[in-house]
């Protein structure tokens, strides 16, 4: 069962109004956090990104980071969440008129979560039909304006895919609908740079750190789609999947027993933080 709590300013409230900016305009940001053994993983990193994005879009967070950590801890404990997720959503708040120019006095913070299984089977990945706009100022932030992603998921499901890989407007590999992409070519690990128009994921950052610890050479840059398509091993990352291998991309099957991916996964899992 999914649990929830909602705060406006620093006060807990019972529900959301139709005049809530997040509901009416998609005016907000969010973070989805994996819960393992009753602990939220990489919580500090998620909160750091949430506060950075809030500053970027001009939303004031009334709670201090340690206060949100405490809210998360109690929420997980009271909700009996052992292995699943929590999601923090920060909306600009409730307006009085619903007009675009109407700015709220206080932001709204909601937390939802529950026990849930996360898929681990190899992904079947297709190529997205439209490009990601690397010039969009919001592309590097986890905003709740996700209709493009919803349409991409709909397209993926209709075609039998688990994920789609986006290129940007220059035809350069960017990211998945909900994930960052990595691949091995020989002993070298490759992944698109932030300049390609990606959301710099928390799991992505940890994979890059793990690669450094393991002495794996990593090249971050711009790549065309034929490069991951001809790789020795292809995988996708997000905070729930951690590392999830690709079994097939754009009709090309991949070897799913790459020892380097296995080593990276073990290193990343060992590095997961707890609250």
C-alpha positions in Angstrom: 0.0 0.0 0.0 1.3 3.5 -0.9 1.6 5.9 2.0 1.8 9.7 1.9 2.3 12.9 3.9 1.9 16.5 2.6 3.4 19.7 4.1 2.7 23.3 3.2 5.5 25.4 4.5 6.3 23.6 7.7 2.7 22.5 8.5 1.3 19.0 7.6 -1.9 19.2 5.6 -4.5 16.7 4.6 -4.6 17.0 0.8 -3.8 19.0 -2.3 -5.9 21.8 -3.9 -6.7 22.0 -7.6 -5.0 25.4 -7.4 -1.7 23.7 -6.5 1.0 24.8 -9.0 2.5 21.4 -9.2 -0.9 19.9 -10.1 -2.0 22.7 -12.4 1.2 23.6 -14.2 3.7 20.8 -13.4 5.6 23.5 -11.5 7.9 21.6 -9.3 10.7 19.0 -8.9 11.0 15.6 -7.4 13.4 12.8 -6.2 12.7 9.1 -6.2 14.8 7.2 -3.6 15.4 3.5 -3.2 14.7 1.9 0.2 16.6 -1.2 1.0 16.3 -2.9 4.4 14.3 0.0 5.8 17.0 2.5 4.8 16.9 5.2 2.1 19.9 4.9 -0.2 22.0 7.9 -1.3 19.6 10.2 0.6 22.2 13.0 1.0 22.9 13.0 -2.7 19.2 13.1 -3.6 18.6 16.0 -1.2 21.6 17.9 -2.5 20.2 17.7 -6.0 16.7 18.6 -4.9 17.9 21.7 -3.1 20.1 22.7 -6.1 17.1 22.3 -8.5 14.8 24.2 -6.1 17.3 27.1 -6.2 17.5 26.9 -10.0 13.7 27.1 -10.5 13.2 29.6 -7.6 11.3 27.4 -5.1 12.0 28.0 -1.4 12.4 24.8 0.7 11.2 25.7 4.2 12.7 22.5 5.8 16.4 22.1 6.4 18.1 19.0 4.9 18.4 17.3 8.2 14.7 17.9 8.9 13.8 16.2 5.6 16.1 13.3 6.5 14.2 12.9 9.7 10.8 13.1 8.0 12.0 10.4 5.6 13.3 8.2 8.5 10.0 8.4 10.3 7.9 7.9 7.2 9.8 4.7 6.3 9.5 3.4 9.8 5.9 4.3 10.3 4.9 3.0 6.9 6.8 -0.3 7.4 8.7 0.2 4.1 11.4 -2.5 4.0 12.3 -2.7 0.4 10.7 -0.3 -2.0 10.8 3.5 -2.6 10.0 6.9 -1.4 9.4 9.9 -3.6 9.8 13.6 -2.5 7.9 16.1 -4.6 8.3 19.8 -4.1 5.6 22.0 -5.7 5.7 25.8 -5.8 2.5 25.8 -3.8 -1.1 26.7 -3.8 -2.3 29.9 -5.6 -5.4 31.9 -4.8 -6.6 32.3 -8.4 -4.9 29.6 -10.5 -3.5 32.1 -12.9 -0.1 31.6 -14.3 1.2 34.8 -12.8 -0.2 34.0 -9.4 2.7 33.1 -7.1 2.1 31.1 -3.8 3.3 32.2 -0.4 4.6 28.8 0.6 5.8 25.7 -1.3 4.3 22.2 -0.8 6.4 19.2 0.0 4.9 15.7 -0.3 6.3 12.3 0.4 4.9 9.1 -0.9 6.3 5.5 -0.8 5.7 1.9 -0.2 7.1 -1.6 -0.7 7.7 -2.5 -4.3 9.7 -4.9 -6.4 12.2 -3.4 -8.9 12.7 -5.2 -12.2 16.1 -6.9 -12.7 15.7 -8.7 -15.9 17.7 -7.5 -19.0 16.1 -4.6 -20.7 14.8 -4.6 -24.3 15.6 -1.1 -25.5 14.4 0.9 -28.6 15.3 4.2 -30.1 13.1 7.2 -29.2 11.2 8.7 -32.2 11.8 12.3 -31.2 14.9 14.1 -29.9 15.7 15.4 -26.5 16.3 19.2 -26.5 19.7 19.7 -24.9 19.1 23.5 -24.9 16.1 23.2 -22.6 17.2 24.9 -19.3 15.2 22.4 -17.3 16.7 19.2 -18.9 19.3 18.8 -16.2 16.8 19.0 -13.4 14.2 16.4 -12.2 11.1 18.4 -12.9 7.5 17.1 -12.5 6.7 18.3 -16.1 6.9 14.8 -17.5 4.3 14.5 -20.3 7.1 13.8 -22.9 8.3 11.0 -20.7 4.7 9.6 -20.4 4.3 9.6 -24.1 7.7 7.9 -24.5 6.6 5.2 -22.0 3.4 4.7 -24.0 5.4 4.4 -27.2 7.8 1.9 -25.6 5.1 -0.3 -24.2 3.2 -0.3 -27.6 6.3 -1.6 -29.3 7.3 -4.1 -26.6 10.3 -2.1 -25.2 11.2 -1.6 -21.5 13.1 1.6 -22.2 13.9 4.0 -25.0 17.2 5.7 -25.7 17.0 9.4 -26.7 19.3 11.3 -29.0 19.5 15.1 -28.7 18.8 17.5 -31.5 22.4 17.0 -32.9 21.9 13.3 -33.2 24.1 12.6 -30.2 23.2 9.9 -27.7 21.7 11.4 -24.5 19.7 9.2 -22.0 16.8 6.9 -21.5 13.3 7.9 -20.4 14.1 7.2 -16.8 17.8 6.3 -16.9 21.4 7.2 -17.8 23.2 5.0 -20.3 26.7 3.4 -20.2 28.5 0.9 -22.3 31.8 -0.9 -22.5 34.0 -1.1 -25.6 36.9 -3.4 -24.7 38.2 -2.2 -21.3 36.9 1.3 -21.6 33.6 2.6 -20.2 31.6 5.3 -22.1 28.8 7.5 -21.2 27.3 10.8 -22.5 28.4 14.1 -20.9 26.0 16.5 -19.2 26.4 18.8 -22.2 24.5 16.2 -24.3 21.3 17.3 -22.4 21.1 14.6 -19.7 19.8 14.6 -16.2 23.0 13.8 -14.1 21.6 10.9 -12.2 22.7 10.0 -8.6 23.3 6.4 -9.7 25.3 7.7 -12.7 27.6 9.6 -10.4 28.1 6.6 -8.2 28.9 4.4 -11.3 31.6 6.9 -12.4 33.0 6.8 -8.9 33.0 3.0 -8.8 34.8 2.9 -12.2 37.5 5.1 -10.8 37.9 2.9 -7.7 38.2 -0.2 -9.9 40.7 1.4 -12.2 38.3 1.3 -15.2 39.1 3.9 -17.8 36.0 6.0 -18.5 35.4 8.4 -21.4 32.6 11.0 -20.9 31.7 12.8 -24.1 29.6 12.9 -27.3 28.7 9.7 -29.2 26.5 8.6 -32.1 24.1 5.8 -31.6 26.1 3.2 -33.5 28.7 3.3 -30.7 26.4 1.8 -27.9 24.8 -0.4 -30.6 28.2 -2.1 -31.3 29.4 -2.2 -27.7 30.6 -5.2 -25.7 28.1 -4.5 -23.0 25.4 -2.0 -22.5 23.6 -1.0 -19.3 21.3 1.7 -17.9 21.3 3.2 -14.4 18.9 5.0 -12.1 18.4 5.1 -8.3 15.9 2.2 -8.3 17.5 -0.1 -10.9 21.1 0.8 -9.8 22.6 -1.0 -12.8 20.4 -2.9 -15.3 21.9 -4.6 -18.3 20.5 -4.3 -21.8 19.7 -7.6 -23.4 18.7 -6.1 -26.8 19.0 -2.6 -28.2 17.4 -1.6 -31.5 17.3 -5.2 -32.7 20.9 -6.0 -31.6 21.4 -8.6 -28.8 24.0 -8.2 -26.2 26.1 -10.6 -24.1 24.7 -10.3 -20.6 27.7 -11.8 -18.8 30.2 -8.9 -19.0 32.4 -9.3 -15.9 33.2 -5.6 -15.9 29.5 -4.7 -15.5 29.2 -7.3 -12.7 32.2 -5.8 -10.9 30.7 -2.3 -11.2 27.3 -3.4 -9.9 28.9 -5.0 -6.8 31.0 -1.9 -6.1 28.1 0.4 -6.5 25.9 -1.7 -4.2 28.6 -1.7 -1.5 28.7 2.1 -1.8 25.0 2.8 -1.2 24.5 5.2 1.6 21.9 4.9 4.4 20.0 7.4 6.6 
